[in-house]
Every structure is written in structure tokens, then in C-alpha cells.
Amino acid sequence: MLYDKPATTIDEQIELLTERGMGGDQALMRGWLETVGYYRLSAYWLPAELPAAEGQTRTKIFPPGTMFETIVDIYVFDRKLRLLVMEGIERIEIALRSRWTNRLTLAHGSHAHLDVGAFQSGYDHISLLSALANRARDSNEVFVEHYRQKYVEPFMPPLWVVTELMTFGELSRWFALTKDLKVKSAVAKDLGLPSREVLEGALQLLSYIRNICAHHGRLWNRQTVKRLPNIKRFKNDLVVIETLTDQGMQAQPANFIYNALVVLVHMLRRQSPDTSFAQRVAALVETRSPDQLRAMGFPTDWQTRPCWSA
């Protein structure tokens, strides 16, 4: 099929929304359509459309009473949620850098990242090491320049230096490739999780969510591609649903933002027992309607669950 949709003016976009049943102040519409954009905002009014009939993908019709101001309110809420989640993930990322680097270098030396035997063999380690070497070579960070000026060998700075050049996704992959299971298990406990396998799964999800936040993507009602592993320790907090897997129907954590928030709260409390993260998340989501909470995966009794009532 040939794509043949033409570009539209702001006036045409306002007219189109009005024809489809969207109400609201047109000056407000104009301002948001000009500065945020029709396409980005469409992700926020899509759930407000009338349900599609069988065989339809969407109706593009809004029920009576749908107001543009409501869409703006959800958009602003999502932005606040992203900023809060990004803050939490940043703290976990920094803690992971510190804990993994400290434990791995104590066990395998300052340049453990250069030790092929310390990581699972194959393309992944070579690829990660090559990318890291190139980044260190091109970096103008003071701590990298200092190493280059003072030392000749090894050709790369120690692990506690080069981890500062890794993205969260790369750091997660380095951790996953680490062979030393004692190191990985200890780091998992450091971060408040019961096992290295659970930590690897949590890092995959958090890295995925971090990328959404970093690119200002819609977060609040997204069903994540990555899913948490089962975590018995958090069974009274997580929402678990029956899911079709390669092994048939199995109970697995639902892939909504709620479960990611639960894990973030627990991991942050392990780093800082007096953290206010849970309270700030609760204060933000309490402003939402029951339908919106449901779209984020929040159970009706979420406020009484241990994670949020502690």
C-alpha cells in the first residue's frame, strides 16, 4: 500500500479533531499542536476514542464530552511520571556501576574488563569491549585524559574509570556476561534482589524503560516489551497474570508500569531506607482516575500493599 496522507496545517488539525468530537479551547489546541505536535499527542487521545468494532483498528471518533484539556492533563502527568522514574533508574544505574565494579575488580583485578576469561565467550564480549575501547579513545573526559597522559599499559583505563563511559544498557549487558557467579549474586543482594537471574531480568526491563524516558516516549499506559521474572519476595506487591508462554499458560508478572515501579521502590529502599520515592510516586498517581490507574496496571488495593503502605 502506498502512503498518501498529506501534511496538514494546524487549522486543519483543529478542524479534524473537532469533527471527530474533541471539544476544548481552540487557542489551547493551537498552542499544544504547534509546540508538541499532533502525532505525539495522538498517543494520548487514542485511548479516549470510541472502541473499534470487529475488523476495525480504530474509530477515530471521540465520545461526547471528550475535552482537549483532559488530553493535556494526561500528557503532563506522563511527563512528571517519566521524570520521577528516570530519577529512580539513575540511582539504580549508579549503584550498579559502583557495586559491580567494586566486587569484580576485587576478585579479578583493576582491568577485569580486559580479561576474556572473566566473561562468557563469544561475540558479545568482543563487541562490548571494542565499543568501550573506541569510546575511551575518543573521550575528552578529564579522568580518561589523565590515564592516557600518565600510563602506557594497559591500553584502557581501569574498570572503575571506563564504567563511567558505559550506557545503562551496556552496563546491564556487561553484568549479564560476567562469569563469576559469586560476584553477580552478591551484587544482586546489594541491590535488594534475591538472585542474579532476577537482577538480570530487572535490568533488562529498567534499561528498556529508561530508553523510553530518555526519548520522551509515552510511559503511563504502555505495555512493556520486557517483562519481570517472578519474584517471590515481592509476591504481595506485584500483579501476576496468566500468560501464554512456550511452556503453556504460566503465572507471570503483568507487563505494565506498575510492576516496574514496585521493583524500583524495593531496589531504592535497599540503597536508601529513608527514600521518599514511593511516597512521591503515590502522590502523583493518586491524582489519576480509576480507569487511568487500571491502564497502568495498578490493582484496586495498591495503596494497602506493603510496597506503598510501608
SEVEX-32624 format. One record per atom (N, C-alpha, C): residue in three letters; z, x negated, y. Coordinates in steps of 0.1 Angstrom, whole numbers, plus 5000, padded with zeros to 4 digits. Layout:
BEGIN
ALAZXY/...
***
This chain:
BEGIN
MET500049924988/MET500050005000/MET500049915012/LEU499249955022/LEU499149875035/LEU500149925045/TYR500949835050/TYR501949875060/TYR501249905073/ASP501350025078/ASP500650065090/ASP501550135101/LYS502850105101/LYS503650165111/LYS503550085124/PRO503250145135/PRO503150075148/PRO504450045154/ALA504449955163/ALA505649925171/ALA505850045181/THR507150075184/THR507450195193/THR508250145205/THR508050215216/THR508850195228/THR510250255226/ILE511150215235/ILE512550265235/ILE512450415237/ASP511650465246/ASP511550605249/ASP511050675236/GLU510150625229/GLU509650685217/GLU510750685206/GLN511550585205/GLN512650575196/GLN513650685199/ILE513950705211/ILE514950805215/ILE514350945212/GLU513150965215/GLU512451095211/GLU512551115196/LEU512251015189/LEU512251025174/LEU513651065169/LEU514650995174/LEU515951025169/LEU516351175173/THR516051215185/THR516351345190/THR515651455181/GLU514351425178/GLU513551515169/GLU514251535156/ARG514851425151/ARG515451425138/ARG516851485138/GLY517351525150/GLY518651585150/GLY519751505156/MET519551385161/MET520551305166/MET520851345181/GLY522151375184/GLY522551405197/GLY523151285204/GLY523451305217/GLY524151195224/GLY523551165237/ASP524351085245/ASP523851045258/ASP522650955257/GLN521650985264/GLN520350915263/GLN520450775269/ALA521250765280/ALA521450635286/ALA522150535277/LEU523150595269/LEU523850515259/LEU522850475248/MET522050565244/MET521050535233/MET520150425238/ARG519650435250/ARG518750335256/ARG519450195256/GLY520650185260/GLY521350055261/GLY521449995247/TRP521850075238/TRP522050015224/TRP520749985217/LEU519750065219/LEU518450045213/LEU517849915219/GLU518049895232/GLU517549775238/GLU518249645234/THR519549655233/THR520349525230/THR520649505216/VAL520749605208/VAL521049585193/VAL519749615185/GLY519049715188/GLY517749735181/GLY517749855172/TYR516649925171/TYR516550045163/TYR516750005148/TYR516149895143/TYR516149865129/TYR517549835125/ARG518349745132/ARG519649715129/ARG520549835129/LEU520449925139/LEU521250045140/LEU520950145129/SER519750145124/SER519350235114/SER520150225101/ALA520650105098/ALA521550095086/ALA522850165088/TYR523250195100/TYR524450265103/TYR524350415104/TRP523150465107/TRP522950605107/TRP522350665094/LEU521850575086/LEU521350615073/LEU522250705065/PRO523650665064/PRO524550745056/PRO524750885062/ALA524450905075/ALA524651025082/ALA523451125080/GLU522351085074/GLU521251165072/GLU521551275061/LEU520851385061/LEU521051485051/LEU520551425037/PRO521251465026/PRO520951405013/PRO519451435010/ALA518851335003/ALA517451344999/ALA517351434986/ALA516351504985/ALA516051594973/ALA515551494962/GLU515551554950/GLU515051474939/GLU513551434942/GLY513351304940/GLY511951244942/GLY511851194956/GLN512751224965/GLN512751164979/GLN513651044980/THR513250954988/THR514150834991/THR515150865002/ARG514650935012/ARG515550985023/ARG514851095031/THR515751175038/THR515151285046/THR514851255060/LYS515451155066/LYS515351115080/LYS515651235089/ILE516551325084/ILE516951435092/ILE518551435093/PHE519051455105/PHE520551455106/PHE521051595107/PRO522251615101/PRO522851755102/PRO523251785116/PRO523351915119/PRO523851945133/PRO525151885136/GLY525251835149/GLY526451775153/GLY526551625152/THR525451565146/THR525451415145/THR525251355159/MET526151265163/MET526051215176/MET525851055175/PHE525051015185/PHE524850865185/PHE526150795188/GLU527050855195/GLU528350785198/GLU529050755185/THR528950845175/THR529550815162/THR528950695155/ILE527650675156/ILE527050565150/ILE527450435157/VAL527550435170/VAL528050325178/VAL529550285174/ASP530350395172/ASP531750365167/ASP531750295154/ILE530950335144/ILE530950275131/ILE530450125133/TYR529450105141/TYR528849975143/TYR529949885149/VAL530649925159/VAL531749845165/VAL532849815155/PHE533249915147/PHE534249895136/PHE533749795126/ASP532449795122/ASP531949695113/ASP532049555119/ARG531749545132/ARG531749415138/ARG533249365138/LYS534149445141/LYS535549405140/LYS536049365126/LEU535549445116/LEU535849415102/LEU535249275098/ARG534049255102/ARG533349125099/ARG534149005105/LEU534549015117/LEU535348915124/LEU536648885117/LEU537348995112/LEU538548975105/LEU538348915092/VAL537348955084/VAL537048905071/VAL536648755072/MET535848725083/MET535448585085/MET536548495087/GLU537548545095/GLU538748465097/GLU539548435084/GLY539648545076/GLY540348525063/GLY539548425054/ILE538248435053/ILE537448345044/ILE537548205050/GLU537548185063/GLU537648055069/GLU538847985064/ARG539948055063/ARG541247995059/ARG541247955044/ILE540548045036/ILE540448015022/ILE539547895020/GLU538447885028/GLU537547775027/GLU538247645030/ILE538947635041/ILE539647515044/ILE540747475034/ALA541447575029/ALA542447555018/ALA541747495006/LEU540647555002/LEU539947504990/LEU539447354992/ARG538947325004/ARG538547185007/ARG539747095005/SER540847125011/SER542047045010/SER542547024996/ARG542747144989/ARG543347134976/ARG542447064966/TRP541147104966/TRP540247044956/TRP540046894958/THR539846854971/THR539646714974/THR540946634971/ASN542046684974/ASN543246604971/ASN543446584956/ARG543346694949/ARG543646684934/ARG542546604927/LEU541246614931/LEU540146544924/LEU540146394927/THR540446364940/THR540546224943/THR541746144937/LEU542846214936/LEU544046154930/LEU543746134915/ALA542946214909/ALA542646204895/ALA541446114892/HIS540446104901/HIS539146034898/HIS538745944909/GLY539545914919/GLY539245814929/GLY538645874942/SER538645794952/SER538145834966/SER536745884966/HIS535845834957/HIS534445874957/HIS534145944944/ALA534946034941/ALA534746114928/ALA533446184928/HIS532946224940/HIS531646294940/HIS530446214935/LEU530646074935/LEU529545994931/LEU529645964916/ASP530746004910/ASP530945984895/ASP530246094887/VAL529146054881/VAL528346154874/VAL529246214862/GLY530146134857/GLY530946184846/GLY531946284850/ALA532246304863/ALA533246394867/ALA532746534869/PHE531346554867/PHE530746684869/PHE529846714857/GLN529646844855/GLN528746884845/GLN527346824847/SER526746774836/SER525446714838/SER524346814841/GLY523246764846/GLY522146844849/GLY521746844863/TYR520746924866/TYR520046924879/TYR521046964890/ASP521947054888/ASP522847104899/ASP523546994906/HIS524246904898/HIS524946794905/HIS524046704912/ILE522946664906/ILE522046574913/ILE521546644926/SER521246774925/SER520746844937/SER521746844948/LEU522946884945/LEU524046884954/LEU524346754960/LEU524346644952/LEU524646514957/LEU523546464966/SER522346494963/SER521146454971/SER521246524985/ALA521546654985/ALA521646724998/ALA522846675006/LEU523946634999/LEU525046585007/LEU524846445012/ALA524046365005/ALA523746225009/ALA522846235022/ASN521846325021/ASN520946345033/ASN521746395045/ARG522646485043/ARG523446535054/ARG524346425060/ALA524946345051/ALA525846235056/ALA524946135064/ARG523746105059/ARG522846005065/ARG522446055079/ASP522246185081/ASP521746235094/ASP522846285103/SER524146285098/SER525246335106/SER525546245118/ASN525946305129/ASN526446225140/ASN527946255143/GLU528546305133/GLU530046335134/GLU530746195135/VAL531746195143/VAL532446075146/VAL533046015133/PHE533546095124/PHE534146045112/PHE533145985102/VAL531946035103/VAL530845975095/VAL530345845101/GLU530145845114/GLU529745725121/GLU530745605119/HIS531945645119/HIS533045535117/HIS532845475103/TYR532545555093/TYR532345495080/TYR531145405079/ARG530045455085/ARG528845375085/ARG528945245092/GLN529645245103/GLN529845115110/GLN530745015104/LYS531745065096/LYS532744975091/LYS532544935076/TYR531845025068/TYR531745005054/TYR530244995050/VAL530044915039/VAL528644905034/VAL528544975021/GLU529644965013/GLU529645035000/GLU531045104998/PRO530945214990/PRO529845284985/PRO528945344997/PHE527745384994/PHE526845425004/PHE527245555011/MET528145635005/MET528545755011/MET530045745014/PRO530545815024/PRO531945825027/PRO532745885016/PRO534045875016/PRO534945935005/PRO534846085005/LEU535346144995/LEU535146284993/LEU535846365004/TRP537046315009/TRP537746395019/TRP536946395032/VAL535946305034/VAL535146305046/VAL533946395043/VAL533246375032/VAL531946455030/VAL532246605027/THR533446635023/THR533646785021/THR533546855034/GLU533846785045/GLU533746845058/GLU532246885062/LEU531346825055/LEU529846845057/LEU529346955048/MET530147005038/MET529647105029/MET529747245035/THR528847325031/THR528947475034/THR529947525024/PHE530347645026/PHE531347715017/PHE530647735004/GLY529347775004/GLY528547794992/GLY528447664984/GLU528147554990/GLU528147424984/GLU529447384978/LEU530447404986/LEU531847364981/LEU532147444969/SER531847574968/SER532147654957/SER531347604944/ARG530147554947/ARG529347504935/ARG529847374931/TRP530347284940/TRP530947164936/TRP532147184927/PHE532947284931/PHE534147324924/PHE533747364910/ALA532747454909/ALA532347514896/ALA531847404887/LEU531247294892/LEU530647194884/LEU531647084880/THR532847094886/THR533946994882/THR534347004868/LYS534346894861/LYS534646894847/LYS536146894844/ASP536946834852/ASP538346824850/ASP539046964851/LEU539347014839/LEU539847154839/LEU541347154844/LYS542047044843/LYS543347044848/LYS543347054864/VAL542446984870/VAL542246994884/VAL541847134888/LYS540947194881/LYS540447324885/LYS541547434883/SER542247424873/SER543347514870/SER544447504881/ALA544747374884/ALA545747354895/ALA545347414908/VAL544047394912/VAL543547444924/VAL543647594924/ALA543247654913/ALA543347804912/ALA544747854915/LYS545747784909/LYS547147824912/LYS547447804926/ASP547047684932/ASP547247654946/ASP546747774955/LEU545647834951/LEU545047944959/LEU545548084955/GLY546548084946/GLY547048214943/GLY546348294932/LEU545548234924/LEU544748304914/LEU545148244900/PRO545048334890/PRO545648294877/PRO544848194869/SER543548174871/SER542848074863/SER541648024871/ARG541047914866/ARG539847864872/ARG538647954871/GLU538548034860/GLU537448124859/GLU537548234870/VAL538748284872/VAL538948384882/VAL538648334896/LEU539048204899/LEU538748144912/LEU537248124914/GLU536548084903/GLU535048064905/GLU534448204908/GLY534848304901/GLY534248434904/GLY534648484918/ALA535848464922/ALA536248504936/ALA535448424946/LEU535248294944/LEU534548214954/LEU533048254955/GLN532448294944/GLN531148344944/GLN531048474953/LEU531948564952/LEU532048684960/LEU532248654974/LEU533248564977/LEU533648534991/LEU532548464998/SER531848374991/SER530748304997/SER529548395000/TYR529348494992/TYR528348594994/TYR528648685007/ILE529948725007/ILE530448805019/ILE530448715032/ARG530748595031/ARG530748505042/ARG529348495048/ASN528348485040/ASN526948485045/ASN526548605052/ILE527048725047/ILE526748855053/ILE527348845067/CYS528648805068/CYS529348805081/CYS528648705091/ALA528348585085/ALA527748485094/ALA526348525100/HIS525648615093/HIS524348665098/HIS524548805104/HIS525748845107/HIS526048965114/HIS525449085106/GLY525549085093/GLY525049195085/GLY526049305084/ARG525549415079/ARG526449535077/ARG527349505065/LEU528649525067/LEU529649495057/LEU530349615052/TRP530749705061/TRP531749805058/TRP531549885045/ASN530249935043/ASN530050025032/ASN529049965022/ARG528949835022/ARG528049765013/ARG528549754999/GLN527649774990/GLN528049744976/GLN527549604973/THR528449514970/THR528149374969/THR527349344956/VAL526449244957/VAL525749204945/VAL526649124936/LYS527549054941/LYS528548984933/LYS529749074931/ARG530349054919/ARG531549144915/ARG532649054911/LEU533849094914/LEU535049014910/LEU535249024895/PRO535748914889/PRO536248934875/PRO537449014874/ASN537849064862/ASN539049134861/ASN540249044863/ILE541249084871/ILE542349004875/ILE543649094871/LYS544249074860/LYS545349154855/LYS546449144865/ARG546649034872/ARG547749014881/ARG547649114893/PHE546449154896/PHE546249244907/PHE545849384903/LYS546149424891/LYS545749544885/LYS546249674893/ASN547349654899/ASN547949774907/ASN547349784921/ASP546449684924/ASP545849694937/ASP544349714936/LEU543649654927/LEU542249664925/LEU541749804921/VAL540549834925/VAL539949964920/VAL538949914909/VAL539249974897/VAL538449934885/VAL537650054880/ILE536350034877/ILE535550144872/ILE534750104860/GLU534350204852/GLU533550184840/GLU532150144844/THR531650024840/THR530349974844/THR529549934831/LEU528249964832/LEU527349924821/LEU527049774821/THR527449704811/THR527149564810/THR526349534798/ASP526049404796/ASP525249364784/ASP526049394771/GLN527349414772/GLN528249444761/GLN528549594760/GLY527849674768/GLY528149814768/GLY529049854780/MET529649964780/MET530450014791/MET531749934791/GLN532149874802/GLN533349804803/GLN534049834817/ALA535349824817/ALA536149844829/ALA536049714838/GLN535449724850/GLN535349614859/GLN535649654873/PRO536149554881/PRO536449584895/PRO535149644902/ALA535349744910/ALA534249804917/ALA533749704927/ASN532449714930/ASN531849614939/ASN531749664953/PHE532849704959/PHE533049744973/PHE533849644980/ILE533849654993/ILE534549565002/ILE536049575000/TYR536549684995/TYR537949704993/TYR538549594984/ASN537949574973/ASN538449484963/ASN538349334968/ALA537349304976/ALA537349174982/ALA538449154992/LEU538849264999/LEU539949255009/LEU541249235001/VAL541449294990/VAL542649274981/VAL542749134978/VAL541749074972/VAL541848934968/VAL542048844980/LEU541448864991/LEU541648785003/LEU543148795007/VAL543748915007/VAL545148925011/VAL546048845002/HIS545848854989/HIS546648784979/HIS546448624981/MET545248584983/MET545048434984/MET545648384997/LEU545548465008/LEU546048425021/LEU547548425020/ARG548148515013/ARG549648515012/ARG550148395005/ARG549348344995/ARG549748224988/ARG549748104997/GLN548848105007/GLN548747995017/GLN549848005028/SER550048135032/SER550948155043/SER551648285040/PRO552848285034/PRO553548405031/PRO553748505042/ASP553848455054/ASP554148545066/ASP552848585073/THR551648565066/THR550448605073/THR550348755076/SER549748785087/SER549648925092/SER548248985088/PHE547548915080/PHE546148965077/PHE546149105071/ALA547049135061/ALA547049265055/ALA547349375066/GLN548249345074/GLN548649445084/GLN547549475094/ARG546749365098/ARG545649385107/ARG544549455101/VAL544249425088/VAL543249505081/VAL543549645080/ALA544849675077/ALA545349815075/ALA545149885089/ALA545649825099/ALA545549885113/ALA544149915117/LEU543149835112/LEU541749855116/LEU541149975107/VAL541449975094/VAL540750075086/VAL541450205087/GLU542750215091/GLU543350335093/GLU542750425104/THR541850365112/THR541150445122/THR539950515116/ARG539650495104/ARG538450555098/ARG538750685091/SER537650765089/SER537750895083/SER537850875068/PRO538350975060/PRO538450965046/PRO537050935039/ASP536050995044/ASP534650965039/ASP534250825041/GLN534650765053/GLN534250625055/GLN535150535047/LEU536350565045/LEU537250485036/LEU536750485022/ARG536250605017/ARG535750615004/ARG534450535002/ALA533650525013/ALA532450445013/ALA532750295012/MET533950255016/MET534350115015/MET535050085002/GLY535250194994/GLY535850174981/GLY537350184981/PHE537950234992/PHE539350244993/PHE539850364985/PRO540850344976/PRO541350464969/PRO542250544979/THR542450674975/THR543250764984/THR544650714986/ASP545150644976/ASP546550594977/ASP546750444981/TRP545650394988/TRP545650254991/TRP546850204998/GLN547350285008/GLN548450245016/GLN549750215008/THR549950284997/THR551150264989/THR551050164978/ARG549850104977/ARG549649994967/ARG550349864971/PRO550849784962/PRO551649664965/PRO551049574976/CYS549749554975/CYS549049464984/CYS549249504999/TRP549249635001/TRP549249685015/TRP550649735019/SER551549755010/SER552849805013/SER553949695013/ALA553549575009/ALA554549465009/ALA555049425023/
***
